[in-house]
Every structure is written in structure tokens, then in C-alpha cells.
Amino acid sequence: MTIPRWNAAALLRAAAIALCLGIGFWQIGQGLYIKAKAEVAQVLLERAWQETMTDGQSHKAWPWADAWPVARLEVPTLGKNQIVLSNASGEALAFGPGHMLGSPLPGAQGMSVIAGHRDSHFSFLRDLENDDVVTLTTSDGLTRRYVVGSTEIVNSAHTQIDPGAEIGIALVTCYPFDARERGPLRYIVFATPERDAI
């Protein structure tokens, strides 16, 4: 019985195939891990929100989180229902829309600014139209209804939302929606309280 002799080219091909398969499996595993992590995070955020609604206290979804639920944002016409987090840090925005510090908390007097990623939690902003209703339920258990009144595309380097200018919410995301890189443009949806709610 003779043992086949491998030449260098065959060994190099086998190594290249093994390397490509390894990288492919690693990429698939990473994608599945990120998706699973996002799904588990939503369950944990929902649980933290329910605890907040029960006792009125702030509850982090996991011990090392840098944010906690402060409101629930719903757009019935689009079937959207999301937990709003206490800040808009990079970590927080990975899991949901976040309240921009420096603006009033959702439901308070003034213009509350809520930011989210254009390719995930706030991708639906492009579908909102004037007169659409957005509801916010805050940790005090009150649900407030807002009506979309306008949208704007602004340069973030030259524009700031005045938190004391008007009562309402401003939903902000990067623009354009299909861009690969984040630029200076922002898409803002402004909504004010329903007339009956004022």
C-alpha cells in the first residue's frame, strides 16, 4: 500500500479552502449572534419597561446598560411599538430609540427630542405623513397622543432644536435613509399634541 504524496500546490489549495470555509462560518455565526442578541435585548427591555410601569422606578434591562426605558413610542398606522431609552448614546441606540439629553423628557413641557438609527428602529420615519398619530406612554402611566405636523431635512452642524420652543416631540434620524455613511444631514419629524389633549 502506498501513501499518496501531497504536493505543495494541493496543500495550499486545501488550506485556502479551509480558510474560506472558516471565515464564512465565522461571518454567519457573527450575524446570528448579533440578531439573537438584539432579540434577547428587546425581551429584556420589555421586562424593564413593565417593571417601571409597575413601580414607577427606573430599571435597567441588564446590569451594565447605560440607559433604561423612559417611554413607549407607538405608531398605530404603521404597526410600530418601541421602547424609548433614557439617552441616545451609541450603546443605547443599538437597542432602541433614545431620548436626547438636554431636551425635556417625553411627555414633559417643551419639545422632547428622540433619536434613532435610520436603518433600524427609525427606518419607519420615512413613511410617516402629516396627520399621522404617534402615541407616547411615559413611566407615570399616561399616554399622550401627538399628530405629525411637518418634516424637515437639516444640516446638523447648523441646526439645533429649541427644546422650549413648542410642546411636542421631534423624532430624529440620519438622512438620507439609504446612505452608506453617516453625514451631517438629519431627517426630523415634528409632532404636536392632539388638540383634545392640550
Secondary structure, DSSP 8 states (H G I E B T S, - for coil): -------HHHHHHHHHHHHHHHHHHHHHHHHHHHHHHHHHHHHHHHHHHHHHHHHSS---SSTT-S--EEEEEEEGGGTEEEEEES---HHHHTTS-EE-TTS--TTSSSEEEEE--TTTTTGGGGG--TT-EEEEEETTS-EEEEEEEEEEEEETTT----TTSSSEEEEEEESSTT-SS--SEEEEEEEEE-GGG-
